[in-house]
Amino acid sequence: MSFSEIRRKDVINICDGRKLGRPIDLLLNDSACAEALVVPGRSGGILALFRQDREGLVIEWDRVRRIGDDVILVEVDCERFDGK
């Protein structure tokens, strides 16, 4: 699967059903294996791509539960995204 296919999928947190956005980056390790997905930060949308730090929410690859036809299901602690 290519990143261009992955970036068209919505990332959904199965803990609360929240749509986290679509991947804007994929972090690889030294062996070129996926280490994490990056989705836009809280501001979301296209504006997150232009933030100076270009960082979004980093979701470790071991939190990815399933990649389907239309969505990527992840399991992430809900408090992490609520700013707690």
N, C-alpha and C positions, 0 to 999 in steps of 0.2 A: 504494500500500500504506500502511496506517495504522500508527501506532506500536503500537496495541493488537494488531495482527496480528504485528508484529515481536517484541513482548515475549513472545509465546507460543512462540517458536522457541528451540531450544538453539543456543548458539554453540560451534562445534567448531574447534579449531586443527588445520589440516591438516598441520602440521609433525610433530606427535606423536600426533594423534588424541584429545587431551585435551578433555574437555567443560569449558568455561570458565564455564558458567552461562547464564542467560537475561538479555537486556538489561534494565537498570533505568533507563536514561536514553539519550537521543539528543541529541548536541550539534549545534547548527546554527550556521552562520556568519551574517553580516549579511544575506546574500541568501536566508536560510532554506533553504539546501542542507545536507544531512547532512555533518558534519565528522568525527564519531566516534560509536562505540557505547560505552556504559559497561556493564560486567558487574560483578557483586559481587566484592569483594576476596577474598583467600585464605580468609577465614572462611566465605564463601559463604552461601547460603541466605537466609532472611528476616532473620537478624540483621544482615546487611550493610546492609539498608535503614535500620537504626536507629543505625548508627555515627554518631558526632558529626560527622565530616567529610563524611559521605555520599558519599565518593569510592569508586570501585571501580577496576577495571582499565579504562583508556581505550584503546580500539582505534581507531586512525585509519581513516577511511572507505576510504582507498586500500589498506588491508589486507584489506578484505572482498572475497572472491573470488567468492562466489555466495550468493544467497539462494534457498533451495529451499522446498518445501512445509512441511517440518518443522524444518529446520536452517539456520543461517547459517554458512557456511564462511569462516574467516579464516586468514590466513597471518602468524603472529607468531613472532618469535624465541623459542624455548622458554626460553632463559636469563632472559628478562624476567619470566617467571612463576615461576621457581624462586628468585627473590630474589638472583640473582648480579649 
